[in-house]
Amino acid sequence: MNHEKVLAAFDRELRRQARPDGPETRVERAGDVVRQVGPEHAWNGVIWSDLDARRADAAIAEQVRYFGALKRSFEWKLYGHDRPADLDRRLLAAGFTAEPAETVMVGETADAGRWAFEVPPGVDLVPVTDRDGVELAAAVHERVFGTARDQVRARLLDLLGAGELYAVLAMAGGTPISAARLELHPGTRFAGLWGGGTVPEWRGRGVYRALIAYRAREAAARGYDFLQVDASSQSRPILLRLGFEALTTTTPYVHP
């Protein structure tokens, strides 16, 4: 993989030219910043910035004012290669709080056919196609990540309604034990793997790996070239073994 070219495509297609990720959201270009704005349950924040040391503080202050006027908490999604180099310290000084950093990892869908696709005995993988499936996925996310079920439900229903979601559940004896989604970005070469979470008693049995392979094959069938994941320290080793490569890092900086 040519890291420089893939990173340039990632920045261009998913950040600078980002599309709204739900029917109630919009993407705006405000000077040197690209941001997404939507209702409270949607993701609100800065997707891309093109700043230097002279303009950075004013741009940060403007975003704080803008989202504050809307009464929205928001996230500045900072990537390891963003500039200026001290943008992280400037965000902290402006009242943002840093959440744990993740690794942006990219895999090629051409490799998906070689990935193991096994699930433990008694486990079935079931696509999410309606509100009932969304409710089960939201319940899993609430248990695994602590995210409020209402917030996850609203988010997944928005994506499902926009036709930009392919979610899957791992079911054991009628009980959901894991949930994950594939976010589709029409007009780009990238599909995103998000929300992969397994309840504690089922971890370490290959469920997460099976959900990756399952979604990867779906992305390949839909014509996407790359899979992108914001990987935690837990999922990074699994992804590396599958052939994913680290592209950069990303850290959410959150402002109330």
C-alpha positions as CSV (number, residue, x, y, z in Angstrom):
1,M,0.0,0.0,0.0
2,N,1.3,3.5,-0.9
3,H,0.7,5.2,2.4
4,E,1.2,8.7,1.0
5,K,-1.3,8.3,-1.8
6,V,-3.9,6.5,0.4
7,L,-3.6,9.2,3.1
8,A,-4.1,11.9,0.5
9,A,-7.2,10.2,-0.8
10,F,-8.5,9.7,2.7
11,D,-8.1,13.4,3.5
12,R,-9.6,14.5,0.2
13,E,-12.6,12.1,0.0
14,L,-13.6,11.6,3.6
15,R,-12.6,15.0,5.1
16,R,-12.3,17.9,2.7
17,Q,-15.1,16.6,0.5
18,A,-17.1,15.0,3.3
19,R,-20.8,14.4,2.7
20,P,-23.5,14.6,5.5
21,D,-23.7,11.3,7.3
22,G,-27.5,11.5,7.9
23,P,-30.7,13.0,6.6
24,E,-30.8,15.8,9.2
25,T,-27.1,16.8,9.0
26,R,-25.2,19.2,6.7
27,V,-21.6,19.7,5.9
28,E,-20.4,23.3,5.8
29,R,-17.1,24.9,4.7
30,A,-16.3,27.8,7.0
31,G,-13.1,29.5,5.9
32,D,-10.3,27.0,6.6
33,V,-12.6,24.5,8.4
34,V,-15.0,21.8,7.2
35,R,-17.6,20.9,9.8
36,Q,-20.7,18.8,10.2
37,V,-23.8,20.2,11.9
38,G,-26.9,18.4,12.9
39,P,-29.3,17.6,15.7
40,E,-28.0,16.6,19.2
41,H,-28.0,12.9,18.6
42,A,-25.9,13.3,15.4
43,W,-22.2,13.7,15.3
44,N,-21.4,17.4,15.4
45,G,-17.8,18.6,14.8
46,V,-14.8,19.6,12.8
47,I,-13.9,17.1,10.1
48,W,-11.0,18.9,8.4
49,S,-8.9,22.1,8.9
50,D,-6.2,23.7,6.9
51,L,-4.5,26.0,9.4
52,D,-1.2,27.5,10.3
53,A,0.1,29.0,13.5
54,R,-1.2,32.5,12.5
55,R,-4.8,31.5,11.9
56,A,-5.4,28.5,14.2
57,D,-6.5,30.3,17.4
58,A,-9.0,32.5,15.6
59,A,-10.5,29.4,13.7
60,I,-10.8,27.5,17.0
61,A,-12.5,30.4,18.7
62,E,-15.0,30.8,15.8
63,Q,-16.0,27.1,16.0
64,V,-16.5,27.4,19.8
65,R,-18.8,30.4,19.2
66,Y,-20.6,28.8,16.3
67,F,-21.5,25.5,18.1
68,G,-22.1,27.3,21.4
69,A,-24.8,29.5,19.7
70,L,-26.4,26.2,18.6
71,K,-26.1,24.8,22.1
72,R,-24.2,21.8,20.8
73,S,-21.3,20.0,22.3
74,F,-19.0,19.1,19.4
75,E,-15.8,17.3,18.6
76,W,-12.7,18.5,16.8
77,K,-11.4,15.3,15.1
78,L,-7.7,15.9,15.2
79,Y,-5.4,13.7,13.0
80,G,-1.7,13.1,13.7
81,H,-0.6,14.8,10.5
82,D,-2.8,17.9,10.9
83,R,-1.2,21.3,11.2
84,P,0.0,23.4,12.9
85,A,2.0,20.9,15.0
86,D,0.8,22.3,18.2
87,L,-2.9,22.3,17.3
88,D,-3.6,19.8,20.1
89,R,-2.2,22.2,22.7
90,R,-4.2,25.1,21.2
91,L,-7.4,23.0,21.5
92,L,-6.8,22.2,25.1
93,A,-6.1,25.9,25.9
94,A,-9.5,26.7,24.3
95,G,-11.4,24.4,26.7
96,F,-11.4,21.1,24.8
97,T,-10.9,17.8,26.5
98,A,-8.9,15.0,24.7
99,E,-10.4,11.5,24.6
100,P,-8.2,8.4,24.0
101,A,-6.3,8.4,20.8
102,E,-7.0,5.8,18.1
103,T,-5.1,4.5,15.1
104,V,-6.5,5.1,11.7
105,M,-6.1,1.7,9.9
106,V,-6.8,0.9,6.3
107,G,-7.2,-2.5,4.6
108,E,-7.8,-3.3,1.0
109,T,-11.1,-5.0,0.2
110,A,-9.2,-7.1,-2.4
111,D,-7.8,-9.0,0.6
112,A,-11.2,-9.8,2.1
113,G,-11.6,-13.1,0.4
114,R,-8.5,-14.5,2.2
115,W,-9.7,-13.5,5.7
116,A,-11.0,-16.3,7.9
117,F,-14.8,-16.2,8.2
118,E,-15.6,-18.5,11.1
119,V,-17.9,-17.9,14.0
120,P,-18.1,-19.9,17.3
121,P,-20.7,-22.8,17.4
122,G,-24.2,-21.5,18.1
123,V,-23.5,-18.0,16.8
124,D,-25.2,-16.6,13.8
125,L,-24.5,-13.3,11.9
126,V,-27.7,-11.5,11.0
127,P,-27.9,-8.2,9.0
128,V,-29.8,-5.3,10.5
129,T,-32.6,-4.3,8.2
130,D,-35.3,-2.7,10.4
131,R,-36.1,-1.0,13.6
132,D,-36.1,-4.2,15.6
133,G,-32.5,-4.9,14.5
134,V,-31.5,-1.4,15.3
135,E,-32.9,-1.8,18.8
136,L,-30.9,-4.9,19.4
137,A,-27.7,-3.2,18.0
138,A,-28.3,-0.2,20.3
139,A,-28.7,-2.5,23.3
140,V,-25.3,-4.1,22.6
141,H,-23.6,-0.7,22.1
142,E,-25.1,0.5,25.4
143,R,-23.7,-2.5,27.3
144,V,-20.3,-2.6,25.6
145,F,-19.5,1.1,25.2
146,G,-21.7,2.8,27.8
147,T,-23.3,5.0,25.1
148,A,-26.9,5.9,25.8
149,R,-29.3,3.6,23.9
150,D,-31.5,6.4,22.7
151,Q,-28.5,8.2,21.1
152,V,-27.3,5.1,19.3
153,R,-30.8,4.2,18.1
154,A,-31.3,7.6,16.6
155,R,-28.0,7.6,14.9
156,L,-28.4,4.1,13.4
157,L,-32.0,4.9,12.2
158,D,-30.7,8.1,10.5
159,L,-28.0,6.1,8.7
160,L,-30.4,3.3,7.8
161,G,-32.9,5.8,6.4
162,A,-30.2,7.5,4.3
163,G,-29.1,4.1,2.8
164,E,-25.6,4.6,4.1
165,L,-25.6,1.9,6.8
166,Y,-25.0,-1.9,6.6
167,A,-25.1,-3.2,10.2
168,V,-24.8,-6.8,11.4
169,L,-25.5,-8.6,14.7
170,A,-23.9,-11.7,16.2
171,M,-26.7,-13.7,17.8
172,A,-26.3,-16.5,20.3
173,G,-29.4,-18.4,21.2
174,G,-31.6,-15.4,20.3
175,T,-29.4,-13.0,22.3
176,P,-27.4,-10.3,20.7
177,I,-23.7,-10.6,21.8
178,S,-22.0,-8.3,19.3
179,A,-22.9,-5.6,16.8
180,A,-21.0,-3.7,14.2
181,R,-21.7,-1.5,11.2
182,L,-20.4,-0.7,7.8
183,E,-20.7,3.0,6.9
184,L,-20.9,3.6,3.1
185,H,-19.5,6.7,1.5
186,P,-20.9,6.8,-2.1
187,G,-18.6,8.4,-4.6
188,T,-15.5,7.5,-2.6
189,R,-13.2,4.5,-2.4
190,F,-13.6,4.1,1.3
191,A,-16.1,2.2,3.5
192,G,-15.9,2.6,7.3
193,L,-15.9,-0.1,9.9
194,W,-17.5,1.2,13.0
195,G,-19.0,0.2,16.3
196,G,-17.6,-3.3,16.6
197,G,-18.2,-4.3,20.2
198,T,-18.7,-7.7,21.8
199,V,-20.1,-8.4,25.3
200,P,-17.4,-9.4,27.8
201,E,-18.3,-13.1,28.1
202,W,-17.9,-13.6,24.4
203,R,-14.6,-11.9,23.8
204,G,-11.6,-13.7,22.6
205,R,-13.6,-16.3,20.6
206,G,-13.3,-14.8,17.1
207,V,-16.6,-12.9,16.9
208,Y,-15.0,-9.5,16.3
209,R,-12.8,-11.0,13.5
210,A,-15.8,-12.6,11.9
211,L,-17.7,-9.3,11.9
212,I,-14.7,-7.7,10.2
213,A,-14.6,-10.3,7.4
214,Y,-18.4,-10.2,7.0
215,R,-18.5,-6.5,6.5
216,A,-15.3,-6.5,4.3
217,R,-16.9,-8.8,1.8
218,E,-20.0,-6.7,1.7
219,A,-17.9,-3.6,1.0
220,A,-16.0,-5.4,-1.8
221,A,-19.2,-6.5,-3.4
222,R,-20.4,-2.9,-3.4
223,G,-17.2,-1.7,-5.2
224,Y,-15.2,-0.1,-2.4
225,D,-11.4,-0.4,-2.6
226,F,-10.6,0.4,1.1
227,L,-11.8,-0.3,4.6
228,Q,-11.1,2.4,7.2
229,V,-11.1,1.8,10.9
230,D,-10.4,4.1,13.9
231,A,-8.9,1.3,15.9
232,S,-8.6,1.1,19.7
233,S,-5.6,-0.6,21.3
234,Q,-7.7,-3.7,21.7
235,S,-8.7,-4.0,18.0
236,R,-5.4,-2.9,16.5
237,P,-3.6,-6.2,16.9
238,I,-6.5,-8.1,15.3
239,L,-6.5,-5.7,12.4
240,L,-2.8,-5.9,11.9
241,R,-3.0,-9.7,11.7
242,L,-5.6,-9.3,8.9
243,G,-3.3,-7.1,6.9
244,F,-4.6,-3.7,7.8
245,E,-1.9,-0.9,7.9
246,A,-1.7,2.1,10.2
247,L,-2.2,5.3,8.3
248,T,-2.2,8.0,11.0
249,T,-3.7,8.6,14.4
250,T,-6.9,10.4,15.4
251,T,-7.8,12.0,18.7
252,P,-11.3,13.4,19.6
253,Y,-11.1,16.8,21.2
254,V,-14.5,17.4,22.8
255,H,-16.0,20.8,23.7
256,P,-19.1,21.0,25.9
